[in-house]
Amino acid sequence: MKAAVLVLAMAAMALPLRGETGSVLQVEYSHLGLSPSHWILTLHPDGNGHFHSERGNAPVNNPQTIDAPNVDRDIQLSADFVKRVFQAAQDRNWFNVDCESHMKVAFQGWKKLSYNGPEGQGVCVFNYSKDKEIQALGDSLVSVAGTILEGARLEMLLQHDPLGLDSETEYLVQAARDGRAQQICVIRGILVRLAEDPGVMDRVRKRARVLLASTER
């Protein structure tokens, strides 16, 4: 009995404390003129993450369209993408850098990149970064958020306005091609539903299948 207790105690000592070796990268975005006006994307090295958005009070550009609702859900990103994100954080000293350009450029929204892990921690805030890698990282993460919001919008349209799926899926296919929407895998669930739903337009199902195919390459 004593031997068993000793073995369990030694095993417990060998386990890391919760959060001790965990690494978390987060991007927080704010732009009062947009909807959503605020969102937070949290990522872990294994690709697991969480997305939370708040619509704010910005008027919808087109009153006839359905705006994305508040989103609060877990997500899964591809291993290659997450590896590049964390590598960028390491390359930039875990965001312990002055990344704001202080240039007179159009306001694109405040991006706050933060890292917390066993290697250290840091925070970097910018509208437009003078560091090309930081700017590219911010653009990529904003594009991932855009994909998640598009998925939420597709869910709303499927429920309330199936005809609206035609133009929305057309936009999403184009956005995926030019990089405005990245990591289509995060909305795989709604795309599968659209691809298999006989109640939506045939071209909507075809576009959903095209988008799903892009997640398998």
N, C-alpha and C positions, 0 to 999 in steps of 0.2 A: 504493500500500500504506500509506504513511504517512498519507495523507488518510483512509483507512478506519479506521485505528487511532485517529486523532484524533476521528473522528465517534463511534466506540464509547465512547471515554473521556468525551466530553462528555455522551453519553446516560446513561452510568453515574452521572455527577455529578448529573444532573438527577433521577434516581430517588431517592425517600426511602429512608432506611435502614429495614431491617425493624423494624417495631414503633414507628418514630418518630412516625408520624401515626395509629397505630391507637388506637382507644378500646375499653375493655373495662369492662363493668359486671357486677358479680357479687353474688349474694345467697347467703349461707351460713346454713343453718338447723340448729338443734340442739335436741333435746328427748328426753332419755333415756327418758321414759315412753312414747314412741311408736315405731312401726316404719314406716318407717325412722327411726332416731334422729338421723341426720345426712345432709344433702344439700347439694350446691353446684350452682347454676345460673349459667352464664356466658353472657353475651350480647355480641354485636357489633352495630354500627349497621345492618349489612346484613341482620339477622335470623338470621344463623347463630349457633349456640350449642352448648353442651355441658351435659349433666346427669350428675351422679354421685351415687349414694346408697348408704348403708350401713345395713343393717337394724338392727344393734345387738342388745341382749339383752332388749328389752321383750317381755313375753308377748303373744301374739296374743289379742285380745278374744274371738274365737270360734274355738276349736280346730278346728272343722269347715270353716273357710274357708281358702283358699289365700292366704298373705301374698305381697305383691309381693317379687320377688327383688331382689338388688342390681342397680342399673341403672348403666350406663356407656356413654352413647351421644351422638352428635351429634344436634342438633335444628335445625329451621327454624321460626321464628315469623313471624307476619304483619308486614308493613312498618308498618302503622298502630299496632299494639300496641308494637312496639319503638320507634317514634318517640315515643310517649307516655312510655315508660319513660325514655328518654334526656333528654327534655324535662324530666321531673320531677327528674332528677339535676341538670340545669343550673339549674332554678328553686331548688334547695336547695343551691346552691354546691358541687356535686359531692360532697355528703354531708359537708361540713365544718360540721356542725351538731350540737348536743346534742339528739338526737331521742328519748331515753328520757323517759317521763313521770314516772317515780319514784312513780307512784300505786300504791296497793294494789289491784291487779286480778289476776284469775286468770292463772296462767302459761300463755302461749300458745306458748312456744318462743322462743329467742333468734334474732333475725334480724340478720345483719350485712350491710349494704349497702356496697359499695365501688365506687369509680370510679377508673380510671387512664387518662389520655389527655393529649393535647397541651395541653388547657386547664388541667389540674391533676389533683389526686388527693385523695381523701378517704375516710373510713370513718365509718359511723354504725351503732351497735349498740343494739338495743332489744327489749324484750318487747312493750310497748305504747307507741306514740309519742304525744306531746302534739301533734305536727304532723299535721294531718289528711291532708295530701298524702303524707307519709312512711308513715303508717299504711295508707292506701289502696294505695300502691305495694307495700308489704309483703304486704298481703292478696292483691293481684293475682298477685304472683310465687309466693306459696304455692299459689294456685289453679292456676297453670300447672304447678307441680311435682306437684300432685295429679292433674292430667290425665295427665302422663307416667307416673306410678305406676299409674294406672288402666289405661293401655295395656299396661304390663308385666304387670299382673294378668290382663288379658284374654288375653294370649299364653299365660300359664301355664294358664288355665282351658281354652282351646281345645285344649291339648295333653293335659291331665290330667283335666279335669272339664268336658266340654262342657255338661252340664246346668246347671252353675253360672253359665254365661253369661247365663241368663235373668234372674236377680236382679241380676247385676252390670251388665248393659246398661240395665236399668230404672233402677237407681241413677244411672248415668252420664247418662242423658237428663235426669233431674230435676236433677242437679248442674249440668249445662250450662245449664239454664233459669234456675236461681237464682244462678249465678255461682260456685258452689263449684268448678267445673271450667271453666277458661278456656283458650283457644287449642287447641280440639279438633284443629286442623290438625297438631299435633305427634304425634298418634297415627293419622294418616290410613292408614298402612300396615296396621295390624291391623284397622281398620274396613273397609277394602276387602276384606280376606280374609274377614271375617265376612259381609259383604254378599253375597259371591259363593260362599259355602260351602254346598252343598246338604245337608251333614251336620249342620248346626246347626238349631235351631228356627226356624220361619218368623218368629216375632215377634222373635227375635234379629237376623235379617237385616234386618227392617223397621226396627228401632231403629238398627242400624248405618247404614242408608241415610239415616235422619232426621239422624243426627249428621254424616254426610258432607255432607249438604245445607247444614248450618249453616256449614260451612267455606267454602262457595262464595258466601256473601252478603257 
